[in-house]
Amino acid sequence: MIHITLSDGSVREYDQPLSVYELAASISLGLAKAAVAGRVEGVLVDCEFMIKADARVNIVTPQEPDGLEILRRSCALMLAMAIKQLHPTAQSHEGRVVGDGFYHEFVVQRALTQLDLPLIEARMHALSATNHSIRRQGTTPLYRMGDFELVSAGPHVPATRVLQAFSVDHLCGTSTQRIYGTCWSCQQDLDQWLAPPHVVIVSMEECQADYAQSVTETLRRSGVHARSDLRNEKIRYKIREHSQSVPYLLVIGEKEKKGGFVSVRSRTGEDFGRMGIEVACDWLASTKMAGH
C-alpha cells in the first residue's frame, strides 16, 4: 500500500504505483486537466513521473510561480520545434526561462528578421492546437515533442494544448540568433501583460536579470503596472525603444544590484536619481495615481 500525503495534509492510499497525472485524476478531473507537473518530496517532476513509495505530493498548476515557469520552459521547447519545422537545417542551441518569458537560441543558414516572427508564432499555435505530447526519454534530459527531440531541463507540461496564451516579440543576434517570447496561463493574463506598462525595468547585463525581475514583482505588488526588459540588448537600445511609449524607466546595473536600489528616469530623459526599491514603489504609485 502506498500512502500519499497531499498539500492539505490529507492522506490517500493506493494499492499500486501511480503517476502524478493519475494521482491528480483520482482527486478531480479538473485538477488533472490543469496539472503541469508534480512536486514529490519537494522535487519538481513531470506528470508522467511514477510514485512508487510513500511520499508528500503537490500537484503543480499554472496558478503558482513554478507552474508558470514550466509553461514558459515548454513554450521555449515548442518554439524550437516550430523553427525546426520552418527551417529544417536550423541548429537548436540553448532555450531557457527569463523573467516573464523565455527565449531560444538557434543558427539558421539565412538570418531571420522581425518579419519572420508572425510566421513562427503561427506555427507555434498550430503545434499547440495539434496537442503533441511532451515526454521525457528515459533518465536523460531528452524530451520528445511529436517527432522532435531536444535536450532540455525539465519538467515540461504533458502536452502542447496547455500552451495557449503566448507571444513571440523580439529577435536579436546575427550568426547565433535568439527569439524572445512570453507565455501565461490564460489569454486575459497575456492581454494584461501586453497592455502598455507604467514603468519598464531595464537591465544592463544578463547577470542582473534576477534582481530586475524581483524589482518588477515588488512594483506589481504595490499596484504599479510594471514590466521588465531582460533581453540581451544594449542598454541604450532598450532605453531608446521604451522611451517612445513608457512614462518611467528603472535602470539596473551592477551598482544598483549590489546596493539594492534602482535608477529612475522619465521617458523625456529627466533623471530622478537612485532610490531604494520601496521608495521607488511609493513614488511610482503616487505618479500613477496622479495620472502622470
C-alpha positions in Angstrom: 0.0 0.0 0.0 1.3 3.5 -1.0 0.4 6.4 1.3 0.4 9.9 -0.4 0.2 13.0 1.7 -1.4 15.9 -0.2 -0.8 19.6 0.3 -3.8 20.0 2.6 -2.5 17.3 4.9 -4.9 14.6 3.9 -3.6 11.1 3.1 -4.7 8.9 0.3 -4.0 5.2 -0.1 -3.2 3.4 -3.3 -2.6 -0.3 -3.8 -0.1 0.2 -6.7 2.3 2.8 -8.1 0.7 5.6 -10.0 1.8 8.7 -12.0 1.5 12.2 -10.8 -1.2 12.7 -13.5 -3.1 9.6 -12.3 -3.0 11.0 -8.7 -4.4 14.3 -9.9 -7.2 12.5 -11.8 -8.1 10.5 -8.7 -8.6 13.8 -6.9 -10.6 15.5 -9.7 -10.7 15.6 -13.5 -10.4 19.4 -13.3 -7.2 19.1 -11.4 -5.8 16.5 -13.8 -6.6 18.9 -16.7 -4.8 21.8 -15.0 -1.8 19.8 -13.8 1.5 20.7 -15.5 3.8 18.9 -13.1 4.1 17.5 -9.6 6.2 18.2 -6.5 7.3 14.9 -4.9 9.1 15.3 -1.6 9.8 18.9 -2.7 11.3 18.0 -6.1 9.6 19.1 -9.3 8.8 16.2 -11.6 6.9 15.6 -14.9 3.2 14.5 -14.8 4.3 11.0 -16.0 6.6 10.5 -13.0 5.7 7.3 -11.2 5.2 7.4 -7.4 6.3 4.1 -6.1 6.5 4.7 -2.3 5.0 6.8 0.5 5.5 10.5 -0.3 4.3 14.0 0.1 3.0 15.2 -3.3 1.7 18.5 -4.6 0.0 18.9 -7.9 1.5 21.9 -9.7 -0.7 24.1 -11.9 0.0 27.4 -13.8 -1.6 29.3 -10.9 1.7 29.2 -9.0 5.1 30.6 -10.0 6.6 27.1 -10.5 3.8 26.2 -12.9 4.2 29.4 -14.9 7.9 28.8 -15.2 7.2 25.3 -16.5 4.7 26.7 -19.1 7.4 29.1 -20.3 10.1 26.4 -20.4 7.8 24.2 -22.5 6.9 27.2 -24.8 10.6 27.6 -25.5 10.7 23.9 -26.5 7.7 24.4 -28.8 9.4 27.4 -30.3 12.4 25.2 -31.1 10.2 22.7 -32.8 8.4 25.5 -34.8 11.8 26.8 -36.0 12.9 23.3 -36.9 9.8 22.7 -39.0 10.1 26.0 -40.8 13.9 25.7 -41.2 14.9 22.0 -41.2 18.6 22.8 -41.3 18.4 25.0 -38.2 20.6 24.1 -35.3 19.0 24.4 -31.9 21.1 25.8 -29.0 20.0 27.0 -25.6 16.5 27.7 -24.5 15.5 28.9 -21.1 13.1 30.9 -19.0 13.9 34.6 -18.2 11.6 36.9 -16.3 8.1 36.8 -17.5 9.1 34.9 -20.6 11.5 32.7 -22.4 14.0 32.6 -25.3 15.6 30.0 -27.6 18.8 30.3 -29.5 19.5 28.8 -32.8 21.6 29.1 -36.0 20.0 29.1 -39.5 21.5 29.5 -42.9 19.5 32.6 -43.7 19.4 35.0 -40.8 15.9 35.7 -39.7 14.3 39.1 -39.2 11.4 40.5 -37.1 9.2 39.9 -40.2 9.7 36.1 -39.6 8.2 36.2 -36.1 4.4 36.2 -37.1 5.0 33.1 -39.2 6.9 31.4 -36.3 4.2 32.3 -33.8 1.5 31.0 -36.2 3.4 27.7 -36.5 3.6 27.5 -32.6 -0.2 28.0 -32.4 -0.6 25.1 -34.9 1.6 22.9 -32.8 -0.5 23.8 -29.7 -3.7 23.0 -31.5 -2.4 19.6 -32.7 -1.8 18.8 -29.0 1.5 17.0 -29.2 2.5 15.0 -26.1 5.8 16.0 -24.4 7.6 13.1 -22.9 10.9 12.6 -21.2 13.1 9.9 -22.9 14.3 7.7 -20.1 16.5 9.1 -17.3 18.3 11.6 -19.6 17.2 15.3 -20.0 16.0 14.5 -23.5 12.4 15.4 -24.3 10.3 14.3 -27.3 7.5 16.5 -28.7 5.8 14.8 -31.6 8.7 13.7 -33.8 11.1 16.4 -32.5 13.7 15.7 -29.8 15.8 18.1 -27.8 17.9 18.1 -24.7 16.1 20.3 -22.2 15.9 20.7 -18.5 12.5 19.7 -17.2 9.9 19.3 -16.1 7.7 20.1 -19.0 3.9 20.3 -19.5 2.4 16.9 -20.5 1.1 18.2 -23.9 1.1 21.3 -26.1 -2.6 22.0 -25.6 -1.7 23.6 -22.3 0.3 26.3 -24.2 -2.4 28.7 -25.4 -1.6 32.2 -24.2 1.8 33.1 -25.7 3.5 35.6 -27.9 6.9 35.9 -29.6 8.0 39.5 -30.0 11.7 40.0 -30.4 14.7 38.7 -32.4 18.3 39.5 -31.8 21.7 38.4 -33.0 23.2 37.6 -36.4 25.1 34.3 -36.6 23.6 32.9 -33.5 20.1 34.3 -33.1 17.8 34.5 -30.1 14.0 34.7 -30.2 12.2 36.0 -27.1 8.6 35.4 -26.1 6.2 35.3 -23.2 3.7 32.8 -22.0 0.8 33.0 -19.5 -1.8 30.7 -18.0 -4.7 32.4 -19.9 -5.4 35.0 -22.6 -6.6 37.5 -20.0 -3.2 37.5 -18.3 -1.4 37.7 -21.6 -3.5 40.7 -22.7 -2.8 42.4 -19.4 0.9 41.9 -19.8 0.8 43.2 -23.3 -1.0 46.4 -22.3 1.3 49.5 -22.1 3.0 49.5 -18.7 3.5 52.5 -16.4 7.2 51.6 -15.9 9.7 49.3 -17.5 12.7 47.9 -15.6 15.8 47.6 -17.9 18.9 45.6 -17.0 22.3 46.5 -18.4 23.5 42.9 -18.5 22.0 39.4 -18.1 23.7 38.9 -14.7 21.2 41.5 -13.3 18.1 39.7 -14.7 17.0 38.0 -11.4 17.3 41.3 -9.5 15.5 43.2 -12.2 12.7 40.7 -12.1 12.4 40.8 -8.3 12.1 44.6 -8.6 9.3 44.1 -11.1 7.4 41.8 -8.9 7.7 44.2 -5.9 6.3 47.0 -8.1 3.4 44.8 -9.2 2.5 44.0 -5.6 2.4 47.8 -4.9 -0.2 48.2 -7.7 2.1 49.5 -10.4 1.8 48.0 -13.9 5.5 47.1 -14.4 7.3 45.0 -17.0 11.0 44.0 -17.1 13.1 44.0 -20.3 15.8 41.4 -19.7 16.7 41.0 -23.4 20.4 40.6 -24.3 20.5 44.0 -26.0 22.5 47.2 -25.5 21.1 49.3 -22.7 20.9 52.4 -24.9 18.8 50.4 -27.4 16.4 49.3 -24.7 16.1 52.8 -23.2 15.5 54.4 -26.7 12.9 51.8 -27.5 10.9 52.2 -24.3 11.2 56.0 -24.1 8.8 56.2 -27.0 5.9 54.9 -25.0 6.6 54.3 -21.3 6.3 57.1 -18.8 9.1 55.9 -16.5 12.2 53.6 -16.7 14.1 52.0 -13.9 17.7 51.2 -15.0 19.6 48.4 -13.2 23.3 47.8 -13.4 25.7 46.1 -11.2 25.9 49.0 -8.7 22.1 49.1 -8.4 22.0 45.3 -7.9 24.7 45.3 -5.2 23.2 48.4 -3.4 19.6 47.2 -3.6 18.3 50.3 -5.4 17.2 51.5 -8.8 18.0 54.5 -11.0 14.8 56.3 -12.1 14.3 58.4 -15.2 11.3 59.6 -17.2 10.6 59.0 -20.9 11.7 62.6 -21.6 15.2 61.9 -20.1 14.7 63.5 -16.7 16.9 61.8 -14.2 15.4 61.3 -10.7 18.5 59.6 -9.3 18.8 56.4 -7.3 16.1 55.2 -5.0 15.6 52.2 -2.7 13.1 49.8 -4.0 10.3 50.6 -1.5 10.8 54.3 -2.0 10.6 53.8 -5.8 7.4 51.8 -5.4 5.7 54.5 -3.3 6.9 57.3 -5.7 5.8 55.4 -8.8 2.5 54.5 -7.3 1.9 58.2 -6.5 2.8 59.3 -10.0 0.4 56.6 -11.4 -2.4 57.9 -9.1 -1.7 61.4 -10.2 -2.1 60.3 -13.9 1.5 61.3 -15.0 
